[in-house]
Amino acid sequence: MSHEPTARRNLFAELGQLSLEMRFESDKRMTFTVVNGGGLVPDGHTETVAVTSQEVRPEVFLTSWKEESGAFVTHLEDVERGRVYSRITLPDGSPIALTGTIKPLD
């Protein structure tokens, strides 16, 4: 496994009502842009967040971050199979579970 599995990785996640571009600047920092917020987040919202990411196996990553809003997000990103499983805890404690597709942007 690489020591910086997410570094320089650019991904597009389509989670049904929510879609976003994720650009990993390093193994500890990512900028995401909401393409379609689906009523959860404004379209076009961009934010840079601190991330933790662990490569589970080649091309499969467990990634999590906290957003400025206070929402906590955890993704299981299976790039090899093109699947993403997202668990979001909203600032009020409400959970959201989304499943969708993921693919490299570049």
C-alpha positions in Angstrom: 0.0 0.0 0.0 1.2 3.5 -0.7 1.9 5.9 2.1 -0.1 8.7 0.4 -3.0 6.8 -1.3 -5.2 9.9 -1.8 -2.5 12.4 -2.9 -3.2 14.0 -6.3 -6.4 11.9 -6.7 -9.4 13.6 -8.4 -12.7 11.9 -8.2 -16.3 12.4 -9.1 -19.0 10.9 -6.8 -22.6 10.6 -7.9 -24.8 9.8 -4.9 -28.3 10.0 -6.3 -29.5 13.4 -5.1 -25.9 14.6 -4.3 -22.9 14.8 -6.7 -19.5 16.3 -6.1 -16.0 16.6 -7.3 -13.2 15.7 -4.9 -9.7 16.9 -5.4 -7.1 15.5 -3.0 -4.2 17.9 -2.6 -2.4 15.6 -0.2 -3.2 12.6 2.0 -4.5 15.1 4.6 -6.3 17.7 2.5 -9.1 17.7 0.0 -11.2 20.3 -1.8 -14.7 19.3 -2.8 -17.1 21.1 -5.0 -20.8 20.3 -5.0 -22.1 19.9 -8.5 -25.7 19.0 -7.4 -26.6 19.5 -3.8 -30.0 17.9 -4.0 -31.3 20.2 -1.4 -28.7 19.2 1.1 -26.0 21.7 0.1 -26.1 24.6 -2.3 -25.0 23.8 -5.8 -21.4 25.1 -6.4 -20.5 25.0 -2.7 -16.7 24.6 -2.5 -14.8 23.8 0.7 -11.3 22.6 1.6 -11.3 20.1 4.5 -8.8 18.1 6.5 -9.3 14.4 5.7 -8.2 11.1 7.1 -7.9 8.3 4.5 -6.9 4.7 4.7 -6.3 2.4 1.7 -8.3 -0.8 2.6 -6.9 -2.6 -0.5 -5.7 -1.3 -3.8 -8.2 1.3 -5.2 -10.5 1.1 -2.1 -10.3 3.9 0.4 -12.0 4.7 3.7 -12.1 8.5 3.8 -13.7 10.9 6.4 -13.9 14.6 7.1 -15.7 17.3 9.0 -17.3 20.2 7.1 -17.6 23.8 8.2 -21.3 23.2 8.7 -20.4 20.6 11.4 -21.5 17.7 9.2 -19.3 14.6 9.4 -18.8 12.5 6.3 -17.4 9.0 5.8 -16.9 7.4 2.4 -16.0 3.9 1.4 -14.6 4.6 -2.1 -14.2 1.5 -4.3 -12.6 3.1 -7.3 -11.9 -0.2 -8.9 -15.6 -1.2 -9.0 -16.9 2.4 -9.4 -18.9 2.4 -6.2 -19.1 4.8 -3.2 -20.9 4.3 0.1 -21.4 7.6 2.0 -22.5 8.1 5.6 -23.2 11.6 6.7 -24.1 12.9 10.1 -25.7 16.3 9.8 -25.0 19.0 12.5 -28.3 18.2 14.2 -27.2 14.5 14.5 -29.5 13.2 11.7 -27.9 10.4 9.7 -28.0 10.1 6.0 -26.9 7.0 4.0 -26.2 7.4 0.3 -24.8 4.9 -2.2 -23.7 5.7 -5.7 -20.9 5.7 -8.3 -17.4 7.1 -8.2 -14.9 7.6 -11.0 -11.6 9.4 -11.6 -11.9 12.9 -13.0 -8.5 12.9 -14.8 
